[in-house]
Every structure is written in C-alpha cells, then in structure tokens.
Amino acid sequence: MQKQLPAKTEQIIIAVDLMGGDSYPDERLDTLINMLKQQEDVVFRVFVSNSYLNTISHRLPSIDQTRIEFIACGRSVSMAESPFMALRQKRDSSLSMSIKDVAQKKSVICVTAGNTGAMVVLAKHWMNMLGEIDKPVLARLLPSRSKRALMLDVGATTDAKAFDLYNFARLGCAYQKAVYQKNNPEV
C-alpha cells in the first residue's frame, strides 16, 4: 500500500536577518537556497545590507525569486554591539527590519544568527507583549526520543524575578498547547 502524502499546506513565510552572525553571509544564503529546493512550503523574506545586495546581484537571476525576496536595509548589528545601542541607532538594520516584518504580519518567523541581546531588545520594541508579561523569553526545543522538551530562558535573563519565571512557565505551557495540542503540559 502506497503512503499518501499530506495535502499541501499554506506557505510559511520566514523573515531572515542574513547579516547577523560572525561569518560572511554567503554560507547562510547558500543554505536558504538549498532549503528552497527541499521545502516547497517555505518562502523567505531576506533582509540584507545594501552593500551585500550589490555584491550578490550577479547571483540573483539564478535564484528562484518566486519564493525568496531580498529587502535592502541600511545597516547591520554587530555581535559586539550593545543591544540598546542597536535599538537607539539601528532601527533600519537587517535584524530590526526582519523582526518588524513579523510584527507587521508579513512573516510568521524571524531567524537570525546575530546578536541575541539586540534581537531580544528589538523584539520587545516591535512586538506587542502579552498583558503583564514584560520580559521576552528565549525558547529552545531539545531533541528527545520520549517527549518534546522545551527549555525557556536558556540563561539569557540575568535579572529574572520569581514572577518572571512564573510567566516564562505560562508562555511555555501556551506554546505546548498551541503547537503540540498538549492540554496539560508538565513544567
């Protein structure tokens, strides 16, 4: 008996800060192009600096432009840069604009290999926080054979109070319910 493939799903639009990270963005661009070949339901909105876009312009005709769009941004945020300096001076950066893209509902996910602190500060600036939750939390899925494990915070918050940890747990439960339909997740 032949296995039936699931019906085609909606396209997943992902905002990518291509300029973030310690290395030159060519490797990340090649990864995106390869992913387009493997994942038919993915569309990328790729945020790059003006200078990098000029550098890769000769490659653009060979890239399937129906599922990848390049958006030129003024600057990029370095790994060593202060998160608050990025918020004050680089709201036009590839990192900031990719997060803003999600806030404006043009994309559903933002991916960056860049400055984590700047990502958190810019996300808090552009995204609406939930009710009394005033600190964003980083989440990390852990591979496991027995169950899906989600770690929150992963050491990113240095001044978390008990109430913050409580809210992180609430967010983790909400994630497990929404994504995995788990009605009573363990914390």
N, C-alpha and C positions, 0 to 999 in steps of 0.2 A: 504494500500500500504506500502510495506516494504522500509525503508530508506536504500539507498545504501551508503556503506562506500567509502570514497575516495580511490583511488589507492594508494598502498604502496609507500611511498616516500623514498628518499635516507636516509641513516643513518646520524644522526647528531653526530659528534664526539666532545666530550666535555673534555677539559683538566681541571682536578680538583686538586687544591692545598689542599690536605686533612689535612696538618699540620697547616694551618693558623687558627687562632682563639684563643679564651681564654680557651676553654674547650678541653678535650681529644677527639681525632678524632673518637673514636668508634661510637658515635652518628651520625656523618656525614657519616661514612661508611655504617651504617645500612640504612640511608636514601637513599644512592646511590643504595644499593641492592634492596630496595623496589621500587625505581623508575625504575629499570631494569624490574621488573615484570609488571609495569603499562605502560611503554613507550617502545614499540617494536622498535622504530626507533632511539633509543639513544644508543651510545657507549661511555664508559668512559675510559679516559686515566688518571689514578690516580697517582699523584706524592706524595710520602711518604718518610719519613726518613728511612735509613737502619734499625735503631733500631725498628721502628714501624712495618716495614715489617716482621722482625723476630718475633715480638710479635703476629702478626695475621696469621702467616704461617699455624697454625693448622686449621684456618677457610677457607683457600683458596680452598681446594678440594670441599667444599660445595657451592662455588660461581660459577655462570655461567661465565667461563673465555672466552667465545666467544665474550662477549660484555663488558668486563672490563679487563683492563690491568694495572698492578701495575708497576710503574717506581721508582726505588730506587734513592734517592737523598742524597747528603752529609749532608745537614743541613736543618733547618727551620728558618724563620724570626719571631722573637717575636713581639708581639703587641707594645711593648715599644721601639723597636729598631728604630734608626734613618734611614729614607729612604735612605739617601746617604751612610750610613754605609752598608746597605744591598746591595746596588749597588757595592760598592767597595770590600766588603769581602764575600758576599754570592751569587755569581752568580751561584753556584751549588745548591742553596736551592730549595725546592719544589715550592715555589712561583715563583722564577726566571725561573725555568725549565718549569713550566706549561705555563707561558707567552711566552717563547721561542718556545714552541710547537706550539702555534698559529702562531707566526711569521714564522715558518718553514712550515706552512700549513698542519701540521699533525692533528690539531684540528681546529675547527672554533670558539670556545668559550672557554674562561678561567673563571673558577669560583673559588672564594676564600672567606673565612670568615676571612681572615687575615688582616694584616697591610695595610690600604688603601693608606697611603703615599708611602710605599715601592712598592705597586702594580703600582701606577702611575709612579714613577721614573723608575722602571724596565720595564714597558710597553713602556715608551718613549725610553729607551735604546734599546730594542729588536725589536720594531716595527718601520716601516717607517712612518714618519709623512707626512701629505699631504701638499705639496707646502709651502706656507708661514705660515701655521698653526704650531706654535711651542709649544703650550701647549695642552696637552690632557685634555679632559673634562669628568667628570662622568655624566652618564645619569641615570635617574630613571623614569620608567613608573608609572604613577599614575592611579589607578583604577577609572573609571568614567562610569556612565551609558550612558551619552550622546555622548562622543567622547574619542578618545585616547589622553591622555595628556602625554607629555614627558618633564620632567624637566632636565635641563642641569646645571652642576656645583654643585648644591645642597650644596653650601657653602664650597666646597673643595679648591677653589683657593682664596688665601688671597691677592694676589697682581695683580688681573686682571685689565688690561687696557681696554679702550674703544674698541681698535682693537681686543683684546682677546674675549670680549663679542660678538662683531660682528662675529668673527669666530665661536664661540660656536653656535650662531644662524644659521650660514650657515651649520654647522655639523648637527644640529637638523633638519633642512629642508631636508638635504640629507638623513638622516635616515628615516624621514617620507615618502619621495618619494620612497626610495628603499624598505622599509619593508611593507608599507601600500599603496603604489601606489597613494599617495596623491599628486596631481600635484601642488597645491598652498597652502601649509601648513601655518597656522597662527603662528606668532611669537609674 
